[in-house]
Amino acid sequence: MSDVLSGTSTGHHAGHDVPTGWRRWVFATNHKDIGTLYLIFAITNLMVGGVMALLIRAELFEPGLQIMRPEFFNQLVTEHGLIMIFGAIMPAFVGFGNWMIPLQIGASDMAFARMNNLSFWLLPMSSVLLLGSFWVPGGAPAAGWTMYAPLSTQMGPGMDLSIFAVHIAGASSIMGAINIIVTVLNMRAPGMTLMKIPMFAWTWLITAFLLIAVMPVLAGAVTMVLFDRHFGTSFFNAAGGGDPVMYQHIFWFFGHPEVYIMILPGFGMISQVIPAFSRKPLFGYASMVYATASIAILSFMVWAHHMFVTGMPVTAQLFFMYATMTIAVPTGVKVFNWVATMWRGSLTFETPMLFAIGFIFVFLIGGLSGITLAMAPLNIALHGTYYIVAHFHYVMVAGSLFSIFAGWYYWAPKWTGYLYNEVRGKIHFWGSMIFFNVAFFPMHFLGLAGMPRRYADYPAQFTDFNQIATIGAFGFGLMQVYFLFWVALPTYSGKGRQRATPKPWDGAQGLEWTLPSPAPFHSFETPPQVE
Amino acid sequence: MTQLAGGEPEVRQVWKMARNCAISPSQFFMFYCLLVVVSFATAGLCAAFGAPAVLPFAGVELLVVGALFLLYARHAADYDLIELSSGCLLIERSDGARFQRFELNAHWTRIRLQSAWNPKIEIRCAGQCVLVGSHVPAHRRALIVGELRRSLRNAEIAPLRDAVAGHAPVSYGK
């Protein structure tokens, strides 16, 4: 971790205008304001996607329930996935990146402040298109978030809206990625060499590289779907000589790196939180950086493990199976490094640390079920079952979302200037942890027993585990409402909250903690010197 | 403060206003090349296996990335340098490929902050006008104007002060 040597500019509000009113937000160019906008957008979408998840779970509470039409159920499944991925998880990480990267590397702002504004304001348009698709003839797309052909080539205009929404979200991601790359590479404080930048900035740099590499693939795939739908091409239409399986190849060539796009910044945040509450430097910083880069590189070589059942030669199955298992090595390096950081550390268990440890625990479960699914023979048996649903929710919810919560609790004092309520934070953690496992662990058993995903109904033998899962899901959803209204909003409003010192965590390291809390509107106007 | 050799006027104060740039242009270019190779390899692979639409998207994306990188890199090393020496205010401006150098008489120089939106620091002398300060945040420019004015004032009374203190007076001749 970098230490400040001298010349720290703590910034100030005096002597200049801070924009106010709606103009501050609509025309925002300050990285902190844009970061806040991203976070507000993400939590809004988290709630919208969460309501969809609860509707799905309500329908699955008992066999034979007809709360909604099965087509609508499938629309909800699709939109839940798209909104959580493109509307909640990714924007949340970009929000964290906007807020923290300049502060961590000693930069005054992001490199392209106006483009930063544009990349944010594209996102609401994307969400409007996604949600608006419910109100067009035929409703929202019901092909799953992967928009597999030929389903996607046959659906109503809702699919077109979703395709445009994905395009817009992709353009926004690319602009965000360019901004982060230029900022991290060019605007580091003097003395902060690449191997000194904080892990969160490192993981975002690698994530940005991944985004730029794979976003054209997604854009190409959905454009080809659009062409098949409206311009008479037959890329994915078997009747016209096309190949629907090719869509899956292209999609997952984007889709698997996308999984890492949604988890690598989370790894970075956990790598910031654990050393702070262990009061030790991160164990194996260099190996963490190399492990992150290795995961990114390997993510390009494993896409077909999502497609074992489409039929492929045994050699290809073996290649993708072993390549997928190889990812466990750098991921294991990370987990061991986090544990080694805690080893003989002076540990305390404030909420960020609880979420970080919780993250390791649940992410490990998700990782291990991933290893199970990497094995082609098992994958063929478990494909399309609730085992898959359990696996990716352990990775995406318990992995990404818990890391986002760890990051929020860790940096919220720096953003808001107030300490959150520790007791409520712990209630949020334990409630989330328990209800998450109640909701998703039984899905492993459902999957092993053969319950298929994306069906509105099921045979009676799956009832018990589904009911447990539904109760857990509602509990988990309520905990997030609790977080929003009883933890986050009171912290932002500051009513009755204790003021945060510049460095509220005694073990925290890094340039961001040299600034006052809340971080001033303009910070690091003069770059600090890093030892 | 820098002492120039060979009887040149003593430099009293230097202000350098520049962006912080942590990477050399060649390193930045190498990073871009890496992006191009990875993106085109990916897109080429897709195109080779029947997904040609990926290639134009990759091309457009890399063009945008390249244009923005170039935009940033062209001005990454820009700076405004103001050097106050005996009687002389030397201003150097590096703006992309343009380099300008002005030598102004410090006694005749007037410094003010423009009243426009996003005001620059205006340095006027004998009909010449030089605008500097675009590399520092707008709200800090007023502070710099104050600092420059103070230094110019001090420079005017310095010969007298030096004479009283028994030092050799500094020549203000151009």
Interface residues (C-beta under 8 A of the other chain):
Chain A: G15 H16 D17 G106 A107 S108 A111 F112 M115 I174 I178 I181 V182 L185 N186 M187 R188 A189 P190 M192 F209 I212 A213 V214 M215 P216 V217 A219 G220 A221 T223 M224 F227 F235 D243 M246 H249 I250 F253 F300 H522 E525 P527
Chain B: R19 N20 C21 A22 I23 Q27 F28 F31 L35 V38 S39 T42 A43 C46 F49 G50 A51 P52 A53 V54 L55 P56 F57 A58 V60 E61 V64 V65 L68 F69 Y72 A76 V136 P137 A138 H139 R140 A142 L143
